[in-house]
Amino acid sequence: MSVGPSGRIVVEVEPELKRELHSALVKDGQTLKDWFVKRAEEYVREGQQLNFFDNLPPAKQAQDRAG
């Protein structure tokens, strides 16, 4: 997928998923753009936070996350 300089993001999904997503968003009074921007900002913020488990071996990470 190419990444250009514009602010445009194009994602192709199955038509049924698109209909279901739009339907759910309408029920919540949200637009797809508003929903996406909110989720994208949360994702970026979470990726910038330090993770206590990052320095543990993968098996220990899974064990500690499971409780």
N, CA, C and O atoms as a GROMACS GRO file, in nm:
protein
  268
    1MET      N    1   0.086  -0.117   0.000
    1MET     CA    2   0.000   0.000   0.000
    1MET      C    3   0.090   0.123   0.000
    1MET      O    4   0.184   0.132   0.079
    2SER      N    5   0.060   0.215  -0.088
    2SER     CA    6   0.142   0.335  -0.095
    2SER      C    7   0.102   0.435   0.013
    2SER      O    8  -0.013   0.438   0.058
    3VAL      N    9   0.198   0.517   0.051
    3VAL     CA   10   0.175   0.621   0.150
    3VAL      C   11   0.213   0.753   0.085
    3VAL      O   12   0.330   0.778   0.058
    4GLY      N   13   0.112   0.835   0.059
    4GLY     CA   14   0.136   0.963  -0.007
    4GLY      C   15   0.132   1.078   0.092
    4GLY      O   16   0.110   1.058   0.212
    5PRO      N   17   0.154   1.198   0.043
    5PRO     CA   18   0.161   1.316   0.130
    5PRO      C   19   0.025   1.372   0.172
    5PRO      O   20   0.018   1.458   0.260
    6SER      N   21  -0.082   1.327   0.111
    6SER     CA   22  -0.214   1.382   0.144
    6SER      C   23  -0.263   1.329   0.278
    6SER      O   24  -0.201   1.239   0.335
    7GLY      N   25  -0.372   1.383   0.327
    7GLY     CA   26  -0.431   1.336   0.452
    7GLY      C   27  -0.532   1.226   0.429
    7GLY      O   28  -0.609   1.192   0.519
    8ARG      N   29  -0.533   1.171   0.313
    8ARG     CA   30  -0.633   1.072   0.275
    8ARG      C   31  -0.586   0.930   0.306
    8ARG      O   32  -0.471   0.895   0.279
    9ILE      N   33  -0.676   0.848   0.363
    9ILE     CA   34  -0.648   0.707   0.390
    9ILE      C   35  -0.755   0.626   0.320
    9ILE      O   36  -0.874   0.651   0.337
   10VAL      N   37  -0.713   0.528   0.241
   10VAL     CA   38  -0.808   0.444   0.168
   10VAL      C   39  -0.787   0.300   0.212
   10VAL      O   40  -0.676   0.247   0.204
   11VAL      N   41  -0.896   0.238   0.259
   11VAL     CA   42  -0.890   0.099   0.304
   11VAL      C   43  -1.005   0.024   0.239
   11VAL      O   44  -1.120   0.067   0.246
   12GLU      N   45  -0.973  -0.086   0.176
   12GLU     CA   46  -1.077  -0.167   0.113
   12GLU      C   47  -1.118  -0.278   0.208
   12GLU      O   48  -1.034  -0.355   0.255
   13VAL      N   49  -1.248  -0.287   0.236
   13VAL     CA   50  -1.302  -0.392   0.323
   13VAL      C   51  -1.419  -0.459   0.253
   13VAL      O   52  -1.468  -0.411   0.151
   14GLU      N   53  -1.462  -0.569   0.308
   14GLU     CA   54  -1.577  -0.639   0.254
   14GLU      C   55  -1.701  -0.550   0.264
   14GLU      O   56  -1.719  -0.482   0.365
   15PRO      N   57  -1.787  -0.550   0.162
   15PRO     CA   58  -1.907  -0.466   0.165
   15PRO      C   59  -1.996  -0.488   0.287
   15PRO      O   60  -2.052  -0.392   0.340
   16GLU      N   61  -2.009  -0.612   0.333
   16GLU     CA   62  -2.093  -0.642   0.449
   16GLU      C   63  -2.037  -0.576   0.575
   16GLU      O   64  -2.112  -0.518   0.654
   17LEU      N   65  -1.906  -0.584   0.594
   17LEU     CA   66  -1.843  -0.519   0.709
   17LEU      C   67  -1.863  -0.368   0.702
   17LEU      O   68  -1.891  -0.304   0.803
   18LYS      N   69  -1.850  -0.313   0.585
   18LYS     CA   70  -1.871  -0.168   0.567
   18LYS      C   71  -2.013  -0.129   0.608
   18LYS      O   72  -2.032  -0.031   0.679
   19ARG      N   73  -2.112  -0.204   0.563
   19ARG     CA   74  -2.252  -0.175   0.598
   19ARG      C   75  -2.274  -0.186   0.749
   19ARG      O   76  -2.337  -0.100   0.809
   20GLU      N   77  -2.221  -0.293   0.809
   20GLU     CA   78  -2.239  -0.313   0.952
   20GLU      C   79  -2.171  -0.203   1.033
   20GLU      O   80  -2.226  -0.155   1.132
   21LEU      N   81  -2.053  -0.164   0.991
   21LEU     CA   82  -1.981  -0.058   1.062
   21LEU      C   83  -2.057   0.074   1.053
   21LEU      O   84  -2.076   0.141   1.154
   22HIS      N   85  -2.099   0.112   0.934
   22HIS     CA   86  -2.174   0.236   0.918
   22HIS      C   87  -2.304   0.233   0.999
   22HIS      O   88  -2.342   0.333   1.059
   23SER      N   89  -2.371   0.119   1.000
   23SER     CA   90  -2.495   0.106   1.076
   23SER      C   91  -2.470   0.125   1.225
   23SER      O   92  -2.544   0.197   1.292
   24ALA      N   93  -2.366   0.060   1.277
   24ALA     CA   94  -2.334   0.073   1.419
   24ALA      C   95  -2.294   0.216   1.454
   24ALA      O   96  -2.331   0.266   1.560
   25LEU      N   97  -2.220   0.282   1.366
   25LEU     CA   98  -2.177   0.419   1.393
   25LEU      C   99  -2.295   0.515   1.391
   25LEU      O  100  -2.301   0.608   1.472
   26VAL      N  101  -2.390   0.494   1.300
   26VAL     CA  102  -2.509   0.580   1.295
   26VAL      C  103  -2.587   0.567   1.425
   26VAL      O  104  -2.635   0.667   1.479
   27LYS      N  105  -2.600   0.445   1.476
   27LYS     CA  106  -2.670   0.424   1.603
   27LYS      C  107  -2.603   0.498   1.718
   27LYS      O  108  -2.670   0.543   1.811
   28ASP      N  109  -2.470   0.511   1.711
   28ASP     CA  110  -2.394   0.582   1.814
   28ASP      C  111  -2.381   0.731   1.785
   28ASP      O  112  -2.322   0.804   1.864
   29GLY      N  113  -2.436   0.776   1.672
   29GLY     CA  114  -2.428   0.917   1.636
   29GLY      C  115  -2.289   0.962   1.595
   29GLY      O  116  -2.253   1.078   1.614
   30GLN      N  117  -2.212   0.870   1.539
   30GLN     CA  118  -2.075   0.902   1.496
   30GLN      C  119  -2.061   0.889   1.346
   30GLN      O  120  -2.136   0.816   1.280
   31THR      N  121  -1.963   0.960   1.292
   31THR     CA  122  -1.927   0.940   1.152
   31THR      C  123  -1.808   0.845   1.148
   31THR      O  124  -1.738   0.827   1.247
   32LEU      N  125  -1.786   0.785   1.034
   32LEU     CA  126  -1.671   0.696   1.018
   32LEU      C  127  -1.542   0.774   1.040
   32LEU      O  128  -1.449   0.723   1.104
   33LYS      N  129  -1.535   0.895   0.990
   33LYS     CA  130  -1.414   0.975   1.008
   33LYS      C  131  -1.389   1.003   1.156
   33LYS      O  132  -1.277   0.984   1.204
   34ASP      N  133  -1.491   1.047   1.229
   34ASP     CA  134  -1.474   1.076   1.372
   34ASP      C  135  -1.429   0.952   1.448
   34ASP      O  136  -1.339   0.959   1.531
   35TRP      N  137  -1.492   0.838   1.420
   35TRP     CA  138  -1.458   0.713   1.485
   35TRP      C  139  -1.314   0.674   1.455
   35TRP      O  140  -1.238   0.637   1.545
   36PHE      N  141  -1.276   0.682   1.328
   36PHE     CA  142  -1.142   0.642   1.288
   36PHE      C  143  -1.036   0.732   1.350
   36PHE      O  144  -0.936   0.682   1.403
   37VAL      N  145  -1.057   0.863   1.346
   37VAL     CA  146  -0.959   0.956   1.402
   37VAL      C  147  -0.941   0.930   1.551
   37VAL      O  148  -0.829   0.930   1.601
   38LYS      N  149  -1.051   0.910   1.623
   38LYS     CA  150  -1.043   0.883   1.767
   38LYS      C  151  -0.962   0.756   1.793
   38LYS      O  152  -0.873   0.756   1.878
   39ARG      N  153  -0.993   0.649   1.721
   39ARG     CA  154  -0.922   0.522   1.740
   39ARG      C  155  -0.776   0.533   1.698
   39ARG      O  156  -0.689   0.476   1.765
   40ALA      N  157  -0.748   0.604   1.592
   40ALA     CA  158  -0.610   0.621   1.545
   40ALA      C  159  -0.529   0.699   1.648
   40ALA      O  160  -0.414   0.663   1.676
   41GLU      N  161  -0.587   0.805   1.704
   41GLU     CA  162  -0.516   0.884   1.806
   41GLU      C  163  -0.488   0.799   1.930
   41GLU      O  164  -0.380   0.808   1.988
   42GLU      N  165  -0.587   0.717   1.971
   42GLU     CA  166  -0.567   0.629   2.087
   42GLU      C  167  -0.455   0.529   2.059
   42GLU      O  168  -0.371   0.504   2.145
   43TYR      N  169  -0.455   0.473   1.940
   43TYR     CA  170  -0.355   0.374   1.903
   43TYR      C  171  -0.215   0.434   1.904
   43TYR      O  172  -0.121   0.373   1.955
   44VAL      N  173  -0.202   0.553   1.850
   44VAL     CA  174  -0.072   0.619   1.847
   44VAL      C  175  -0.026   0.653   1.988
   44VAL      O  176   0.091   0.632   2.022
   45ARG      N  177  -0.117   0.704   2.071
   45ARG     CA  178  -0.081   0.737   2.210
   45ARG      C  179  -0.036   0.612   2.286
   45ARG      O  180   0.064   0.617   2.357
   46GLU      N  181  -0.108   0.503   2.270
   46GLU     CA  182  -0.072   0.378   2.340
   46GLU      C  183   0.063   0.328   2.295
   46GLU      O  184   0.139   0.273   2.375
   47GLY      N  185   0.095   0.345   2.169
   47GLY     CA  186   0.224   0.301   2.117
   47GLY      C  187   0.338   0.384   2.168
   47GLY      O  188   0.453   0.338   2.167
   48GLN      N  189   0.310   0.505   2.214
   48GLN     CA  190   0.414   0.593   2.266
   48GLN      C  191   0.436   0.576   2.415
   48GLN      O  192   0.534   0.626   2.469
   49GLN      N  193   0.346   0.504   2.482
   49GLN     CA  194   0.360   0.482   2.626
   49GLN      C  195   0.459   0.369   2.651
   49GLN      O  196   0.464   0.272   2.575
   50LEU      N  197   0.535   0.382   2.756
   50LEU     CA  198   0.626   0.275   2.793
   50LEU      C  199   0.546   0.155   2.841
   50LEU      O  200   0.447   0.170   2.912
   51ASN      N  201   0.590   0.039   2.802
   51ASN     CA  202   0.522  -0.083   2.842
   51ASN      C  203   0.612  -0.160   2.939
   51ASN      O  204   0.725  -0.195   2.906
   52PHE      N  205   0.562  -0.184   3.057
   52PHE     CA  206   0.636  -0.256   3.160
   52PHE      C  207   0.687  -0.390   3.109
   52PHE      O  208   0.794  -0.435   3.148
   53PHE      N  209   0.611  -0.455   3.021
   53PHE     CA  210   0.643  -0.590   2.975
   53PHE      C  211   0.742  -0.593   2.858
   53PHE      O  212   0.786  -0.701   2.820
   54ASP      N  213   0.778  -0.478   2.800
   54ASP     CA  214   0.862  -0.476   2.680
   54ASP      C  215   0.998  -0.543   2.699
   54ASP      O  216   1.050  -0.600   2.603
   55ASN      N  217   1.055  -0.540   2.818
   55ASN     CA  218   1.189  -0.595   2.838
   55ASN      C  219   1.188  -0.739   2.885
   55ASN      O  220   1.294  -0.796   2.910
   56LEU      N  221   1.071  -0.800   2.897
   56LEU     CA  222   1.062  -0.938   2.940
   56LEU      C  223   1.067  -1.031   2.819
   56LEU      O  224   1.026  -0.991   2.710
   57PRO      N  225   1.116  -1.155   2.835
   57PRO     CA  226   1.110  -1.253   2.726
   57PRO      C  227   0.965  -1.279   2.688
   57PRO      O  228   0.877  -1.269   2.774
   58PRO      N  229   0.935  -1.313   2.561
   58PRO     CA  230   0.796  -1.332   2.516
   58PRO      C  231   0.714  -1.428   2.602
   58PRO      O  232   0.597  -1.400   2.628
   59ALA      N  233   0.771  -1.539   2.646
   59ALA     CA  234   0.695  -1.634   2.728
   59ALA      C  235   0.657  -1.571   2.862
   59ALA      O  236   0.546  -1.593   2.911
   60LYS      N  237   0.746  -1.493   2.920
   60LYS     CA  238   0.719  -1.427   3.047
   60LYS      C  239   0.615  -1.317   3.028
   60LYS      O  240   0.531  -1.296   3.116
   61GLN      N  241   0.620  -1.246   2.914
   61GLN     CA  242   0.520  -1.142   2.884
   61GLN      C  243   0.381  -1.203   2.884
   61GLN      O  244   0.289  -1.150   2.947
   62ALA      N  245   0.365  -1.315   2.813
   62ALA     CA  246   0.234  -1.380   2.803
   62ALA      C  247   0.188  -1.428   2.940
   62ALA      O  248   0.071  -1.412   2.976
   63GLN      N  249   0.279  -1.485   3.018
   63GLN     CA  250   0.245  -1.536   3.151
   63GLN      C  251   0.202  -1.420   3.242
   63GLN      O  252   0.102  -1.430   3.312
   64ASP      N  253   0.277  -1.310   3.242
   64ASP     CA  254   0.244  -1.197   3.328
   64ASP      C  255   0.115  -1.129   3.287
   64ASP      O  256   0.040  -1.082   3.372
   65ARG      N  257   0.088  -1.122   3.159
   65ARG     CA  258  -0.037  -1.060   3.112
   65ARG      C  259  -0.157  -1.145   3.146
   65ARG      O  260  -0.266  -1.092   3.168
   66ALA      N  261  -0.139  -1.276   3.150
   66ALA     CA  262  -0.250  -1.367   3.181
   66ALA      C  263  -0.286  -1.361   3.329
   66ALA      O  264  -0.395  -1.404   3.368
   67GLY      N  265  -0.196  -1.310   3.410
   67GLY     CA  266  -0.225  -1.296   3.553
   67GLY      C  267  -0.154  -1.396   3.630
   67GLY      O  268  -0.166  -1.400   3.752
   0.00000   0.00000   0.00000
